[in-house]
């Protein structure tokens, strides 16, 4: 059984376009899993981890009426066949497993991945991951792409929690990996450069994306990030879904 985020009292599985990274603009089906091992203060899916009774601060704390989430109310538990049946109804072959942090549940994902990769279904499977877990061999064999978003200090997460050297080295060596860095200020680039250099990450698989959950906040950072991408031959990633729909869930 797999723990999924819940939206409108249903498991959060939806058909949209990939709004970020290498497959920007590609029609995709998203499976949003619950649970995360990190606690980014600007996370826009905090309903997957920011449970009542936990100590983690969040930018939304400044919003009147914002409260941490009741875990049982925000989680749906489904079996493999139930998930595959929902996914099949969308008739779209690019599948994004996201979260939260999906690899928290990777042992439970193996049987689902086998089901989704059988000859009749044949889904292309990519992950949104924070790069702190090494995929199990069974998971890696059934997967096509990793969108690795290593967190910087602007996330508010401690260095020890967000930087796992063995996991980063594993992803850096995998031809399936792309690296997406969420940058807020020009000072963040010192951290980005240090990670890229330490783990010998190729510039052509690096994507820089502005931190922001509104069109205005994204536009404020676009120009200088684009210039950095031009200088180092990195890729620029926008958040296309924010420009189209705003900070809405399930789209």
Sine and cosine of phi, psi and omega as CSV:
sin_phi,cos_phi,sin_psi,cos_psi,sin_omega,cos_omega
0.00,0.00,0.56,-0.83,-0.10,-0.99
-0.83,-0.55,0.65,-0.76,-0.01,-1.00
-1.00,-0.04,0.88,-0.47,0.01,-1.00
-0.93,-0.37,0.42,-0.91,0.18,-0.98
-0.92,0.38,0.41,-0.91,-0.03,-1.00
-0.90,-0.44,0.70,-0.72,0.04,-1.00
-0.73,-0.68,0.82,-0.58,-0.04,-1.00
0.80,0.60,0.64,0.76,0.04,-1.00
0.91,0.42,0.37,0.93,0.05,-1.00
-0.76,-0.65,0.40,-0.92,0.07,-1.00
-0.87,0.49,0.65,-0.76,-0.08,-1.00
-0.99,0.13,0.99,0.12,0.12,-0.99
-0.84,-0.55,0.85,-0.53,-0.13,-0.99
-0.54,-0.84,0.34,-0.94,-0.04,-1.00
-0.96,-0.29,0.83,-0.56,-0.04,-1.00
-0.45,-0.89,-0.46,-0.89,0.18,-0.98
-0.89,-0.45,0.48,-0.88,0.11,-0.99
-0.94,0.35,0.86,-0.50,-0.10,-0.99
-1.00,-0.03,-0.11,0.99,-0.14,-0.99
-0.61,-0.79,0.43,-0.90,0.23,-0.97
0.97,0.23,-0.43,-0.91,-0.16,-0.99
-0.85,0.52,-0.66,0.75,-0.06,-1.00
-0.99,-0.15,0.51,0.86,0.01,-1.00
-0.76,0.64,0.81,-0.59,0.04,-1.00
1.00,0.02,-0.07,1.00,-0.05,-1.00
-0.99,0.15,0.78,-0.62,0.10,-1.00
-0.84,0.55,0.73,-0.68,-0.12,-0.99
-0.51,-0.86,0.45,-0.89,0.18,-0.98
-0.97,-0.23,0.76,-0.65,-0.03,-1.00
-0.96,-0.29,0.74,-0.67,0.18,-0.98
-0.93,-0.37,0.94,-0.34,-0.03,-1.00
-0.99,-0.10,0.93,-0.37,0.03,-1.00
-0.99,0.10,0.45,-0.90,0.11,-0.99
-1.00,0.05,0.24,-0.97,0.09,-1.00
0.99,0.10,0.63,-0.78,0.09,-1.00
-0.47,-0.88,0.54,-0.84,0.03,-1.00
-1.00,-0.01,-0.12,0.99,0.03,-1.00
-0.92,-0.40,-0.05,-1.00,-0.15,-0.99
-0.46,-0.89,0.82,0.57,-0.07,-1.00
-0.89,0.46,0.75,-0.66,-0.11,-0.99
-0.95,0.33,-0.33,0.94,0.03,-1.00
-0.97,-0.26,0.17,0.99,-0.05,-1.00
-0.83,0.56,0.74,-0.67,0.02,-1.00
-0.99,-0.12,0.14,0.99,0.14,-0.99
-0.81,-0.59,0.70,0.71,-0.06,-1.00
-0.92,0.40,-0.25,0.97,0.06,-1.00
-0.95,0.31,-0.04,1.00,0.07,-1.00
-1.00,-0.09,-0.09,1.00,-0.08,-1.00
-0.42,-0.91,-0.34,0.94,-0.16,-0.99
-1.00,0.07,0.95,0.32,-0.16,-0.99
-0.99,0.16,0.43,-0.90,0.10,-0.99
-0.83,0.56,0.69,-0.72,0.01,-1.00
1.00,-0.05,-0.16,0.99,0.04,-1.00
-1.00,0.05,0.42,-0.91,-0.14,-0.99
-1.00,-0.04,0.03,1.00,-0.22,-0.98
-0.97,0.25,0.76,-0.65,0.09,-1.00
-0.97,0.23,0.42,-0.91,0.02,-1.00
-0.58,-0.82,0.53,-0.85,0.01,-1.00
-0.84,0.54,-0.49,0.87,-0.01,-1.00
-0.94,0.34,-0.18,0.98,0.04,-1.00
-0.85,0.52,-0.41,0.91,-0.01,-1.00
-0.98,0.19,-0.19,0.98,-0.02,-1.00
-0.99,0.12,0.82,-0.57,0.01,-1.00
-0.83,0.55,0.77,-0.63,0.04,-1.00
1.00,0.01,-0.15,0.99,0.01,-1.00
-0.91,0.41,0.70,-0.72,0.03,-1.00
-0.69,-0.73,0.44,-0.90,0.14,-0.99
-0.90,0.44,0.32,-0.95,-0.21,-0.98
-0.99,-0.11,0.54,-0.84,0.12,-0.99
-0.99,0.16,0.88,-0.47,-0.16,-0.99
-0.82,0.57,-0.75,0.66,-0.07,-1.00
-0.91,0.42,-0.48,0.88,-0.02,-1.00
-0.98,0.22,-0.36,0.93,-0.10,-1.00
-0.96,-0.29,0.21,0.98,-0.09,-1.00
-0.75,-0.66,0.71,-0.71,0.11,-0.99
-0.89,-0.45,0.68,-0.73,-0.01,-1.00
-0.93,-0.36,0.88,-0.48,-0.08,-1.00
-0.79,-0.62,0.42,-0.91,0.12,-0.99
-1.00,0.02,0.19,-0.98,-0.06,-1.00
-0.85,0.53,-0.73,0.68,-0.06,-1.00
-0.90,0.43,-0.60,0.80,0.04,-1.00
-0.89,0.45,-0.71,0.70,0.00,-1.00
-0.91,0.43,-0.74,0.68,-0.01,-1.00
-0.88,0.48,-0.60,0.80,0.01,-1.00
-0.90,0.44,-0.66,0.75,0.03,-1.00
-0.91,0.41,-0.70,0.72,-0.01,-1.00
-0.88,0.48,-0.69,0.72,-0.03,-1.00
-0.85,0.52,-0.54,0.84,-0.06,-1.00
-0.90,0.43,-0.33,0.94,-0.06,-1.00
-1.00,0.06,-0.26,0.97,0.04,-1.00
0.81,0.59,0.76,0.65,0.01,-1.00
-0.66,-0.75,0.77,-0.64,-0.18,-0.98
-1.00,-0.04,-0.19,0.98,0.05,-1.00
-1.00,-0.03,0.86,-0.51,-0.11,-0.99
-0.88,-0.47,0.80,-0.59,0.01,-1.00
-0.93,-0.37,0.88,-0.48,0.07,-1.00
-0.99,-0.14,0.90,-0.44,-0.16,-0.99
-0.74,-0.67,-0.17,-0.99,-0.05,-1.00
-0.33,-0.95,-0.59,-0.81,0.21,0.98
0.78,0.62,-0.28,-0.96,0.10,-1.00
-0.88,-0.48,0.96,-0.28,-0.12,-0.99
-0.90,0.44,-0.49,0.87,-0.07,-1.00
-0.97,0.23,-0.09,1.00,0.19,-0.98
-0.85,0.53,-0.55,0.83,-0.06,-1.00
-0.95,-0.30,0.42,0.91,-0.19,-0.98
-0.90,0.45,-0.52,0.85,0.05,-1.00
-0.89,0.46,-0.63,0.78,0.01,-1.00
-0.96,0.29,-0.31,0.95,-0.04,-1.00
-0.99,0.16,-0.32,0.95,-0.17,-0.99
-0.85,0.53,-0.75,0.66,-0.03,-1.00
-0.92,0.39,-0.57,0.82,0.07,-1.00
-0.91,0.41,-0.68,0.73,0.01,-1.00
-0.88,0.48,-0.65,0.76,0.05,-1.00
-0.88,0.48,-0.63,0.77,0.02,-1.00
-0.91,0.40,-0.67,0.74,-0.04,-1.00
-0.96,0.27,-0.38,0.92,-0.03,-1.00
-0.99,-0.14,0.12,0.99,-0.02,-1.00
-0.92,0.39,0.17,-0.99,-0.15,-0.99
-0.88,0.48,-0.53,0.85,-0.03,-1.00
-0.98,0.22,-0.58,0.81,-0.06,-1.00
-1.00,0.03,-0.87,0.49,0.10,-0.99
0.88,0.48,0.69,0.72,-0.01,-1.00
-0.95,0.30,0.54,-0.84,0.21,-0.98
-1.00,0.05,0.83,-0.56,-0.16,-0.99
-0.90,-0.44,0.85,-0.52,0.09,-1.00
-0.82,-0.57,0.39,-0.92,-0.05,-1.00
-0.86,-0.52,0.55,-0.83,0.28,-0.96
-0.98,-0.21,0.93,-0.37,-0.10,-0.99
-0.71,-0.70,0.48,-0.88,0.00,-1.00
-1.00,0.03,0.02,1.00,0.12,-0.99
0.97,0.24,0.42,0.91,0.02,-1.00
-0.96,-0.28,-0.09,1.00,0.03,-1.00
-0.85,-0.53,0.73,-0.68,0.14,-0.99
-0.98,0.18,0.81,-0.58,0.03,-1.00
-0.87,0.49,0.64,-0.77,0.10,-1.00
-0.89,0.45,0.48,-0.88,0.01,-1.00
-0.81,0.59,-0.63,0.77,0.00,-1.00
-0.91,0.41,-0.61,0.79,0.02,-1.00
-0.93,0.36,-0.72,0.69,-0.02,-1.00
-0.87,0.49,-0.64,0.76,-0.02,-1.00
-0.90,0.43,-0.40,0.92,-0.05,-1.00
-0.97,-0.22,0.19,0.98,-0.11,-0.99
-0.83,-0.56,0.42,-0.91,-0.05,-1.00
-0.94,-0.35,-0.53,0.85,-0.19,-0.98
-0.47,-0.88,0.65,-0.76,0.11,-0.99
-0.87,-0.48,0.83,-0.56,0.12,-0.99
-0.98,-0.18,0.99,-0.13,-0.20,-0.98
-1.00,-0.08,0.90,-0.43,-0.01,-1.00
-0.93,-0.37,1.00,0.09,0.04,-1.00
-0.93,0.38,0.78,-0.63,-0.08,-1.00
-0.99,0.13,0.61,-0.79,0.03,-1.00
-0.99,-0.16,0.06,-1.00,-0.01,-1.00
-0.90,0.44,-0.36,0.93,0.04,-1.00
-0.91,0.41,-0.19,0.98,0.03,-1.00
-0.97,0.22,-0.32,0.95,-0.08,-1.00
0.99,0.14,0.04,1.00,0.01,-1.00
-1.00,0.01,0.65,-0.76,-0.02,-1.00
-0.89,0.46,0.50,-0.87,-0.01,-1.00
-0.83,0.56,-0.68,0.73,-0.05,-1.00
-0.89,0.45,-0.52,0.85,-0.01,-1.00
-0.99,0.13,-0.55,0.83,-0.13,-0.99
-0.99,-0.12,-0.28,0.96,-0.01,-1.00
-0.92,-0.40,0.94,-0.35,0.06,-1.00
-0.90,-0.44,0.99,-0.11,-0.14,-0.99
-0.80,0.61,-0.69,0.72,-0.04,-1.00
-0.90,0.43,-0.63,0.78,0.01,-1.00
-0.93,0.36,-0.69,0.72,0.02,-1.00
-0.88,0.47,-0.68,0.73,0.03,-1.00
-0.88,0.48,-0.63,0.77,0.02,-1.00
-0.89,0.46,-0.74,0.67,-0.01,-1.00
-0.91,0.42,-0.62,0.78,0.00,-1.00
-0.88,0.47,-0.50,0.87,-0.01,-1.00
-1.00,0.07,-0.18,0.98,-0.06,-1.00
-1.00,0.02,0.77,-0.64,0.06,-1.00
-0.94,0.34,-0.13,0.99,0.02,-1.00
-1.00,0.06,-0.08,1.00,-0.18,-0.98
-0.99,-0.12,0.62,-0.79,0.26,-0.97
-0.80,-0.60,0.47,-0.88,-0.09,-1.00
-0.87,-0.49,0.86,-0.51,-0.01,-1.00
-0.92,-0.40,0.86,-0.51,0.01,-1.00
-0.95,-0.31,0.81,-0.59,0.04,-1.00
-1.00,0.03,0.93,-0.36,-0.09,-1.00
-0.93,-0.37,0.61,-0.79,-0.07,-1.00
-0.91,-0.40,-0.68,0.73,0.00,-1.00
-0.72,-0.69,0.23,-0.97,0.00,-1.00
-0.89,0.45,-0.45,0.89,0.03,-1.00
-0.91,0.42,-0.43,0.90,0.03,-1.00
-0.88,0.48,-0.42,0.91,-0.08,-1.00
-0.92,0.40,-0.40,0.92,0.07,-1.00
-0.89,0.45,-0.67,0.74,0.04,-1.00
-0.92,0.39,-0.69,0.73,-0.01,-1.00
-0.86,0.51,-0.75,0.66,-0.02,-1.00
-0.88,0.47,-0.63,0.77,0.00,-1.00
-0.89,0.45,-0.67,0.75,0.00,-1.00
-0.92,0.40,-0.72,0.69,-0.01,-1.00
-0.86,0.51,-0.70,0.71,-0.04,-1.00
-0.94,0.35,-0.67,0.74,-0.06,-1.00
-0.90,0.44,-0.62,0.79,-0.11,-0.99
-0.97,-0.26,0.20,0.98,0.06,-1.00
0.79,0.61,0.73,0.68,0.03,-1.00
-0.99,0.15,0.78,-0.63,-0.02,-1.00
-0.93,0.37,0.70,-0.72,-0.03,-1.00
-0.85,0.53,-0.52,0.86,-0.10,-0.99
-0.97,0.24,-0.08,1.00,0.10,-0.99
-0.93,-0.36,0.23,0.97,0.02,-1.00
-0.99,-0.14,0.75,-0.67,0.06,-1.00
-0.84,-0.54,0.79,-0.62,0.08,-1.00
-0.97,-0.22,0.77,-0.64,-0.05,-1.00
-0.76,-0.65,0.74,-0.67,0.03,-1.00
-0.93,0.37,0.59,-0.81,0.11,-0.99
-0.99,0.16,0.78,-0.62,0.02,-1.00
0.22,-0.98,0.51,-0.86,0.01,-1.00
-0.85,-0.52,0.30,0.95,0.10,-0.99
-0.66,-0.75,0.39,-0.92,0.01,-1.00
-0.87,0.50,-0.66,0.75,-0.02,-1.00
-0.88,0.48,-0.72,0.70,-0.03,-1.00
-0.91,0.41,-0.55,0.83,0.05,-1.00
-0.93,0.36,-0.70,0.71,-0.05,-1.00
-0.91,0.43,-0.50,0.86,0.00,-1.00
-0.89,0.45,-0.39,0.92,-0.10,-1.00
-0.93,-0.37,-0.15,0.99,-0.15,-0.99
-0.88,0.48,-0.73,0.68,-0.17,-0.99
-0.88,0.48,-0.75,0.67,-0.05,-1.00
-0.95,0.31,-0.51,0.86,0.03,-1.00
-0.93,0.36,-0.65,0.76,0.05,-1.00
-0.87,0.49,-0.65,0.76,0.01,-1.00
-0.90,0.44,-0.62,0.78,0.06,-1.00
-0.90,0.43,-0.67,0.74,0.03,-1.00
-0.87,0.49,-0.66,0.75,0.03,-1.00
-0.90,0.43,-0.63,0.77,-0.05,-1.00
-0.92,0.39,-0.64,0.77,-0.12,-0.99
-0.95,-0.33,0.07,1.00,-0.06,-1.00
0.87,0.50,0.59,0.81,0.19,-0.98
-0.99,0.11,0.16,-0.99,0.09,-1.00
-0.99,-0.17,0.61,-0.79,0.11,-0.99
-1.00,-0.06,0.75,-0.66,0.10,-0.99
-0.87,-0.49,0.83,-0.56,0.15,-0.99
-1.00,0.06,-0.09,-1.00,0.15,-0.99
-0.88,-0.47,0.99,0.16,-0.17,-0.98
-0.85,0.53,-0.59,0.81,-0.04,-1.00
-0.91,0.42,-0.51,0.86,0.05,-1.00
-0.92,0.39,-0.66,0.75,0.02,-1.00
-0.91,0.42,-0.53,0.85,-0.06,-1.00
-1.00,0.07,-0.75,0.67,-0.16,-0.99
-0.89,-0.45,-0.18,0.98,-0.14,-0.99
0.98,0.17,-0.20,-0.98,-0.07,-1.00
-1.00,0.08,0.92,0.40,0.00,-1.00
-0.95,-0.31,0.44,-0.90,0.02,-1.00
-1.00,-0.06,0.44,-0.90,0.14,-0.99
0.95,0.30,0.43,0.90,0.05,-1.00
-0.71,-0.70,0.00,0.00,0.00,0.00
